[in-house]
Amino acid sequence: MAQELNKNRMRDTKILLAATILVGICGTTSIKDNEALRALFMMSGLVLAAACAIGRIYATAFIGGSKNEKLITTGAYSICRNPLYLFSLMGAAGVGLMSCSLLAFVVIVGGFLFIYDGLIAREEAFLTEKFDADFEAFKKSTPRLMPALNQYNAPVDFTFQPKYLNYAIRDAVWWFAPLVVFELLWSFGFKGFIPLF
């Protein structure tokens, strides 16, 4: 079941990301013509993408190799039950901001919340079945997606599997690819051709 959910999640996320990039590339907005505003959007998007990349690597260190085998409740998982999705939402918002299109921002954040809300519910039903009372207690003490930073706790040391961390590092690079695409297009004077607002 977990593999099927993951396959659909990856497909839907790629479609959503492609739609966002397309809207960001094709749309013309007043933001793109205002250098200071465009720089603010780009920098904010870059900060969110960096937080996403670092956060996903950190969360993967705790769950890599243990997903669906052990209930992880420390590190990033002590502040929310779905930190990988939280950091991905930050990255998605960052991509939307990097596009300098408010419509692209709304498309990707709204689409992400729509896709992942159902996915999280299905995953949590699976985890409730697998871990029973332990997961129910985790649900009661730890927020679903919005972090409770005051709950953070981590062991003094823990064992992780480097191959999963290596994968997370390679995966993190892709959150910066839209920035390169947008910057290249704008540096060649392409500002879109569909008026959005």
matplotlib code that plots the C-alpha trace (Angstrom):
import matplotlib.pyplot as plt

x = [0.0, 2.7, 4.5, 1.3, 0.6, 4.2, 4.0, 0.8, 2.3, 5.3, 3.3, 0.8, 3.7, 5.5, 2.3, 1.7, 5.3, 5.1, 1.8, 3.3, 6.5, 4.3, 2.1, 5.2, 7.0, 4.0, 2.3, 3.1, 2.7, 3.6, 5.9, 8.2, 8.5, 9.4, 13.0, 12.8, 9.6, 10.9, 14.1, 12.1, 10.0, 13.0, 15.0, 12.0, 11.5, 15.1, 15.1, 12.0, 13.6, 16.8, 14.7, 12.9, 16.2, 17.8, 14.7, 14.0, 17.6, 17.3, 14.0, 15.3, 18.2, 15.6, 13.3, 15.5, 15.3, 12.7, 9.6, 6.7, 8.9, 9.3, 7.3, 9.7, 8.8, 12.1, 14.0, 11.8, 9.1, 8.8, 7.5, 5.0, 3.9, 4.7, 7.9, 8.8, 5.5, 5.9, 9.3, 8.0, 5.2, 7.8, 9.7, 6.5, 5.7, 9.3, 8.9, 5.7, 7.5, 10.4, 8.0, 7.1, 3.5, 0.9, -1.3, 1.6, 2.0, -1.7, -1.7, 1.2, 0.3, -3.4, -2.6, -0.1, -2.6, -5.3, -3.1, -1.3, -4.3, -5.9, -2.5, -1.7, -5.1, -4.5, -1.0, -2.2, -4.9, -2.2, 0.0, -2.9, -3.5, 0.2, 1.1, -2.3, -2.2, 1.3, 0.3, -2.9, -0.9, 1.5, -1.4, -2.8, 0.6, 2.0, 0.5, -0.2, 1.6, 2.1, 5.1, 5.1, 8.7, 8.5, 8.1, 11.4, 13.4, 16.1, 18.3, 21.9, 22.9, 21.2, 22.0, 21.1, 21.6, 23.8, 22.2, 18.9, 20.7, 22.6, 19.3, 17.8, 20.8, 20.5, 16.7, 17.3, 19.1, 16.0, 14.2, 16.6, 16.1, 13.0, 15.1, 17.7, 14.9, 13.2, 16.5, 17.7, 14.4, 14.3, 18.0, 17.1, 14.3, 11.4, 8.7, 5.7, 2.9, -0.3, -1.5, -2.4, -3.0]
y = [0.0, 2.5, 2.0, 2.7, 5.9, 7.0, 6.4, 8.5, 11.2, 11.5, 11.6, 14.2, 16.3, 16.3, 17.3, 20.1, 21.3, 21.3, 23.3, 25.8, 26.3, 26.7, 29.3, 31.1, 31.1, 32.0, 34.5, 38.2, 40.1, 43.5, 41.7, 40.7, 44.3, 45.6, 44.7, 45.2, 43.2, 40.5, 40.3, 40.0, 37.2, 35.4, 35.7, 34.6, 31.6, 30.7, 30.9, 28.6, 26.2, 26.1, 25.4, 22.7, 21.0, 21.2, 20.1, 17.1, 16.0, 16.3, 14.5, 11.7, 11.1, 10.1, 8.0, 6.7, 2.9, 2.8, 4.1, 1.8, -0.4, 1.7, 4.6, 7.6, 10.3, 12.2, 14.8, 16.4, 14.0, 15.3, 18.7, 17.3, 14.0, 14.7, 16.8, 15.6, 17.0, 20.1, 20.8, 19.9, 22.4, 25.1, 24.1, 24.3, 27.7, 28.7, 27.6, 29.6, 32.7, 32.2, 32.3, 35.9, 34.9, 35.1, 32.7, 30.2, 30.5, 29.9, 27.0, 25.1, 25.8, 25.1, 22.0, 20.7, 21.0, 19.3, 16.4, 15.9, 16.2, 13.0, 11.3, 12.1, 10.8, 7.5, 7.2, 7.8, 5.2, 2.8, 3.8, 3.5, -0.1, -0.9, 0.8, 0.9, 2.7, 4.0, 5.9, 7.1, 8.6, 10.2, 11.7, 13.2, 14.7, 15.9, 18.2, 16.8, 19.4, 22.7, 22.3, 22.7, 23.8, 23.8, 20.0, 19.3, 16.5, 14.3, 11.5, 12.2, 9.9, 7.7, 5.4, 6.4, 4.7, 6.8, 5.6, 7.3, 10.5, 10.5, 10.1, 13.0, 15.2, 14.4, 15.0, 18.4, 19.8, 19.7, 22.2, 24.8, 23.9, 26.2, 29.1, 28.4, 28.0, 31.3, 33.3, 32.0, 33.0, 36.4, 37.1, 36.5, 39.0, 36.5, 37.9, 35.7, 36.2, 35.4, 38.4, 37.1, 40.4]
z = [0.0, 0.9, -2.4, -4.4, -2.3, -3.0, -6.7, -7.0, -4.8, -7.0, -10.2, -8.8, -7.4, -10.8, -12.6, -10.1, -10.3, -14.1, -14.1, -11.7, -13.7, -16.9, -15.2, -13.9, -17.3, -19.5, -17.2, -17.3, -14.0, -12.7, -10.2, -13.1, -14.2, -10.7, -10.0, -6.3, -5.9, -8.2, -6.1, -2.9, -4.3, -5.7, -2.4, -0.3, -2.6, -2.4, 1.4, 1.5, -1.0, 1.1, 4.3, 2.4, 1.3, 4.7, 6.5, 4.2, 4.6, 8.4, 8.6, 6.3, 8.7, 11.3, 9.2, 6.3, 6.3, 9.1, 7.3, 8.0, 10.1, 13.3, 14.6, 14.6, 17.1, 17.6, 15.7, 13.1, 13.9, 17.5, 16.2, 13.6, 12.3, 8.7, 8.6, 5.1, 3.8, 5.8, 4.3, 0.8, 1.3, 2.1, -1.0, -3.1, -1.7, -2.6, -6.2, -6.4, -5.1, -7.4, -10.4, -9.4, -10.2, -7.5, -9.5, -9.7, -5.9, -5.3, -7.8, -6.2, -2.6, -3.1, -5.2, -2.7, 0.2, -1.9, -3.0, 0.3, 2.7, 1.3, 1.1, 4.8, 5.8, 4.0, 5.4, 8.9, 8.6, 7.5, 10.5, 12.9, 11.7, 11.9, 15.2, 16.9, 20.3, 19.9, 16.8, 18.4, 21.3, 18.8, 16.9, 20.2, 21.2, 17.9, 15.3, 11.8, 9.7, 11.4, 13.7, 17.5, 17.9, 21.7, 21.5, 19.8, 21.2, 19.8, 21.2, 22.1, 19.3, 16.8, 13.9, 10.4, 7.0, 4.7, 1.5, 2.5, 3.5, 0.1, -1.7, 0.3, -0.6, -4.3, -4.1, -2.4, -5.4, -7.5, -5.4, -6.8, -10.5, -11.0, -9.9, -12.6, -15.2, -14.2, -14.0, -17.4, -19.1, -17.5, -18.3, -22.0, -21.7, -21.6, -19.4, -20.4, -22.9, -20.9, -18.8, -15.3, -13.5]

ax = plt.figure().add_subplot(projection="3d")
ax.plot(x, y, z, "-o")
ax.set_aspect("equal")
plt.show()
